[in-house]
Amino acid sequence: MKALVYDGVETLSYRDVPDPRPAPGEHLIKVEAVGICGSDMHAYLGHDARRPAPLILGHEAAGTIEGGPKNGNRVTVNPLVTCGTCPACINERENLCPSREIISMQPREGAFAQFLAIPESNLVDVPDDLSLSKAALAEPLAVSWHAARLALAALHPQAERRALVIGGGAIGLAAALALRAMDVAEVTIVEPSAKRRTVLADAFGPDVVSEEKGQFPIVIDAVGYAATRAVASASAEPGGVIAHVGLGEDTGGLDVRRMTLQEITFIGTYTYTARDFRDTAQAIFDGRLGTLDWFETHCLSDGGQAFKDLQNGVVAAPKIILDPWG
């Protein structure tokens, strides 16, 4: 099969690699759409020790089952593979499973390829009337659904349901859409890029700004740099909640004194539970997350250029989807 392989810092090659061999309980998936995630970009830049070269990246995938009794079934892929038996898994916190694996991290190759092997339990059927490119958005949307759910669970019941989302990439936009789907009527997205704000306004509405100086009961940092954590610290109102989902850089930015004196809750959020993934997929199918037409599509063979464009900040769309068969 053809795959886009990470061979070293800022080096991707499109080449032939061996087809994956599904283990017992796994299906072979013909990948028909796969998104580029911020974590893929971190690996490409050499900033993720969990993804050493050579490795096939990509974990936001949808496609069709190849072979077997379910041949041709259209599915979206939950890339988080867990044991199913530890206390975290039993208590539906699979994202905290100590033996968790995710495709695009060793030892599991990713989905920037024509085929992928994945356990059947990681698949969610996709309705015939939904494009597989939109179905591939289930993974980044689930990340944000999980963050929004945890933030709302931590919010005082009498607090206003207003939220600020820092960052207008796919995770930030998805968080804003998830909050709206969870009946948070007032949601503001902060995005410094004028080009991206134009795209976001079409996808989300007028509540997209270049900076925000007010305070909110809920703040979601979908970027995760010291500068954005400083904004989150200042923007959470007393008794508010900060949900931190971005992984931009490891340290700096939090105003711990203010968070302590104002009893601001800080929640680190990572991926999603299996239920979050299924609930997100159903929200996509029901149309509760909008039209989901805020991505652009490129051929997998042109994936190297797509990464360069993202690195150079010339991409306005919140998400790039790669087509392995285009």
VENNORUR-V896458 format. One line per field, one symbol per residue. ss: DSSP state (H for helix, E for strand, - for the rest). phi: phi as a letter, one per 20 degrees, with the letter a starting at -180 (. if undefined). burial: b if it has 24 or more other C-alpha atoms within 12 Angstrom, else e. A space follows every 50 residues. Layout:
ss->???
phi->???
burial->???
This chain:
ss->-EEEEEEE--EEEEEE---------EEEEEEEEEE--HHHHHHH------ ----EE---EEEEEE--------EEEE--EE-----HHHH---HHH---- EE--E--E----E-EEEEEHHHEEE------HHHH--HHHHHHHHHHHHH HHHH-------EEEEE---HHHHHHHHHHHH----EEEEE---HHHHHHH HHHH---EE------EEEEEE----HHHHHHHHHHEEEEEEEEE------ -----HHHHHH---EEEE-----HHHHHHHHHHHHH--------EEEEEH HHHHHHHHHHH-------EEEEE---
phi->.ebedfdqglcccebfcfffdffgnddedefdabeedgfffgfgendcff cffeaeenbdcbacfdnmfdgnfebddeeedcfncfgfffelcgfdgfdg ccfncgedfedfafcbdbggfedcfdffedfffffffgffffgfgfffff fffeffgeffecbddeodfffffffffffffemefdcdddbfffffffff ffedpfeccebcdeccfccdeedndgffffffffeffgmecddddfcfbf cnofeffffffdleedcecclaeffgffffgfffffnfdnflddccdcfg fefgfffffffemdeeffbddddfdf
burial->ebbbbbbebbbbbbeeeeebeeeeeebbbbbbbbbbbbbbbbbbbeebee bbbbbbbbbbbbbbbbeeeeeebbbbbbbbbbbbeeeebeeebbbbbeeb bbbbbeebbbbbbbbbbbbbbbbbbbeeebbbbbbbbbbbbbbbbbbbbb bbebbeeeeebbbbbbbbbbbbbbbbbbbbbbebebbbbbbebeebbbbb bebbeebbbbbbeebbbbbbbbbbbeebbbbbbbbbbbbbbbbbbbbbee eeebbeeebeeeebbbbbbbbbbbbbbbbbbbbbbeeebbebbbbbbbbb bbbbbbbeebeeeebbbbbbbbbbee
